Amino acid sequence: SVIIEKEAGLASNFIYSEYEDKGAIIAYSKEEVFKAQLILKIEPPTKEELALIQRGHELISAVQMSTQTADYFKTLNKKNITAFGFEFIKDRQNKLPIVRGMSEIAGNTAMLIAGEYLSNTNLGKGLMLGGISGLIPTSVVVIGAGTVGEYACRTSLGLGASVIVFDNSITKLRRLQNNINQRISTSTLQPKALGKALKRADVVIAALQIGDGKVPCIISEEMVIK
């Protein structure tokens, strides 16, 4: 049987009857949900939720190893919980399809959200992301030439914005240009060049990824003040 936590699909406009018509059971308490043998959760479970998972059960979730404490994994071990981190699942080409899919969504939606914040209805500058004849296009700075940066760049260009992409990897910058199949402004992460671009930018998308480690601070407080 499949158990769905109450209100799990409301943000996607799915209602209870649609799940129930397919045979799912609606659970109205977390205790009931976490009794399941196999638990599928997008965000990693909290400490309180870990306490609810039964001993020896399985968990599919984003594990986010770099942000979790040692106690978190000790709890998993003590309860003999088998945890599958979907951000580590690879396909036959040794790629990370779930992470890539989520990155594509993040890149696209980042620009749509930026457009909302530029609107004067949200106390923005009253700018449109798209270029209009006779007006200078909106300036977008993308930091990071990975999948998130690529799709933010695609969306920006599609809307008619002016884009510059920063990354310290020339290989990634070259690959991004080849994937987009058009010439765009690119630069390595030189503080002076980045600072100048930030002063002119209407939108800044931070999409830098450094392997499995923590991303360093690229935009300093001084850059923001200026």
Disulfide bonds with the S-S distance in Angstrom:
none
